[in-house]
Amino acid sequence: MTGNISEKEKILEDFILKNPELDKLENLLGVFNVFETLDIVNAEIRHSNVLAWLFNPDSNHGFSEFFLKQFLKLFMSENKEYIEADINLFDFELFNYSNVEIRREWNNIDLVIILNEPLKKVIITIENKISASEHSSQLQRYRKIIEKEFNNFEKIFIFLSPNHAVPSDENWVVMTYTIIADLIGDLLNLKKDNLSNNVYNFINQYNTILRRYIVGNSEIEEICRSIYKKHQKALDLIFQYKPDIILEISEYLQNLLKKDKRVTYVASGKTYIDFASEAMKKIVTKIIKDSPESNNILYFEFRNYEDRLVLCFLVGPGKQEYRQKLFELCKSKKELFKKTGNTLYQKYNAVYQKEILGSNDYNEASIDELSVKINKKWEEFCKGDLIKINEFIDTINLND
């Protein structure tokens, strides 16, 4: 055992003492960056705000319409075969951009660019996805809003993401953040002498986080590969003992449920934590007298994903007669059980869902920080929807 410990210590010692690449990496990452300091690297709304500022010719960046014009010409050049609108690269070159309107979060749409040109009216709609996934029918819904409100405009729909994510609506054209990063880099080189120090530093820091976190940084990637190649054993050892935030959340929730008298802890694993309320236990007790296999026919579950924590209320496995009745009762109370849907699946139906943690909550957060957010959402649930669900369950009469 002593030999093994000494060997591990030697591996870690070499990693610390014989690793000039690590010093170089730390120097690169140690430079102040306002986006990292504010912990908004992956916040989609912040990226959309910066883009809206850059797109607006009247903003105080000093580019006038240059950024917007270059963006539209680059997009058109790379995607002209996919665009059905009666618009081309030369139109964007010749527009005077005197009547540009930039809208943020209009009808929940991330970015809308309206070009009220005398000879041709164009609207560009941008859905910005950094880390969150696309919501169901979101793109189709936004497209229909634009088509209705801007009937006499030429329309372009852009799905902007770090990679070539495939949009659910074929009318949207894919664009990656690589184009944004390249454009900003060219812009800084061309316009550096005309920019104030504040503007230059802000845009340069923004481009740094795009390269580092969104589209990749070749220098950082090369250093990281070199470090791993030389110190694989040390890094594998470190990874073996790294904190597991998903496991920590699971353990925290288990302790929370065991201490809270309003509910009863049932079972758990790393990715699920099940519990029940007294009202639920009463009706399940009645059901299992007739159907012992129905002991999990109603229960609550925390679903513990890598970047999301969701609380669900489920109609679980059991006697089909009871499952159908419970499902129909939930379906009749759509204001509470919004996730019911129209189909009763063979084993599990999540009829209620409440997001406890979203993807943006996980950015370099510790379990102590996440537990504060979990507690707040848990209390909201217990003092609100849990009471309503219990009251609903108390009204159920399976003999009707």
ABEGO torsion letter per residue (X at the ends): XAAAAAAAAAAAAAAAABBAAAAAAAAAAABBBAAAAAGAAABAAAAAAAAAAAABAABAAGAEAAAAAAAAAAAAAAAAAABABBBBAAAAAABAGABBBBBBGBGGBABBBBBBBAABBBBBBBBBBAABBBBBGAAAAAAAAAAAABAABBBBBBBBBABBBBBABAABBBBBAAAAAAAAAAAAAAAAAABBAAAAAAAAAAAAAAAAAAAEBAAAAAAAAAAAAAAAAAAAAAAAABBBAAAAAAAAAAAAAAABAABBBABBBAABBBBBBAAAAAAAAAAAAABAAAAAABBBBBBBBAABBBBBBBBBBEBAAAAAAAAAAAAABAAABAAAEABBBAABBBABBBBABBAAAABGBBAAAAAAAAAAAAAAAAABAAAAAAAAAAABBAAX
